[in-house]
Amino acid sequence: MTPEERFTFDLEGYLVVKGVLDRDEVDTLNALADDVWPGDYAESGLRRTSRVSMWGPAALALVDHPRALPYMVELLGPKVRVDHDYCIFMHKGGKAGRLHGGPTMQGGVPGDHWYKCHDGTIRNGLTVFTYCLSDAGPGDGGFGCIPGSHKSNYIASIPDEVRTYGRHPHYVRQVEVEVGDVIIFTEALIHGTMEWTAEHERRSLLYKYSPGHSSWSETYYNAAEYPDATEQQCRMMAPPSVGNRPDTVEASA
Ligand SMILES: O=C(O)CCC(=O)C(=O)O
């Protein structure tokens, strides 16, 4: 990460990395989605499915995309593991849930999401890498958050009408992205899905990571289900552990 990226992530709890995917990668992923997961939108205007990493080689490659991997290691540590993955596709008018997440306690309930920075080292619990297959311009909706809330001490004071998007105070931000960008955010950030208002479809692929010792998901990957996974991807898919876990990225000799 550049010093400015580190500053921004520490300040706001998320980061947009521009142009991680090139046009070919985006086209391939879109074609895979159309092929493997065609289907109609329900009335909600929202489609979600998990394990998009199984769609094919281009989707598996996102587990440790070379442009994203250095951010994973820096934000989650050398033993970073992939926790779970899914996608969010939306049509105009699509809605999903409310602002959620947040540091440590979510409205009085332990949430087990966390962000720390100590002596220049950043560490996070569950952290998301969202590969954007569509633009989200001003007012389009999609990913929204309360920048800086990963360090807030008053999240229980966020009014319910704000969490449910009934009111849009200045401290809630819809994050603008272009095709190929990646949004990285800690789940310790208050975040959610804002109503999609654009004419074009929203397509986002979300890959979530945990430090080597922990898991958010109740189920783990089974590398045997990914015969084409590389050794590095298999290391990332291993169940959580600390003792003797090799580093995700092998030290070069
Ligand atoms: O990208 C989005 O729409 C928000 C995703 C979300 O809420 C989450 O990952 O928990």
The ligand as an SDF file (V2000), in Angstrom:
LIG
                    3D

 10  9  0  0  0  0  0  0  0  0999 V2000
  -21.5580   -3.9470   -1.5070 O   0  0  0  0  0  0  0  0  0  0  0  0
  -22.6020   -3.9130   -0.8810 C   0  0  0  0  0  0  0  0  0  0  0  0
  -23.7050   -3.7360   -1.4090 O   0  0  0  0  0  0  0  0  0  0  0  0
  -22.5840   -4.1140    0.6340 C   0  0  0  0  0  0  0  0  0  0  0  0
  -22.1010   -5.4670    1.0410 C   0  0  0  0  0  0  0  0  0  0  0  0
  -22.3300   -5.7490    2.4790 C   0  0  0  0  0  0  0  0  0  0  0  0
  -23.1970   -5.2180    3.0940 O   0  0  0  0  0  0  0  0  0  0  0  0
  -21.4660   -6.6760    3.1770 C   0  0  0  0  0  0  0  0  0  0  0  0
  -20.4940   -7.1440    2.6040 O   0  0  0  0  0  0  0  0  0  0  0  0
  -21.7190   -6.9830    4.3600 O   0  0  0  0  0  0  0  0  0  0  0  0
  1  2  2  0
  2  3  1  0
  2  4  1  0
  4  5  1  0
  5  6  1  0
  6  7  2  0
  6  8  1  0
  8  9  2  0
  8 10  1  0
M  END
$$$$
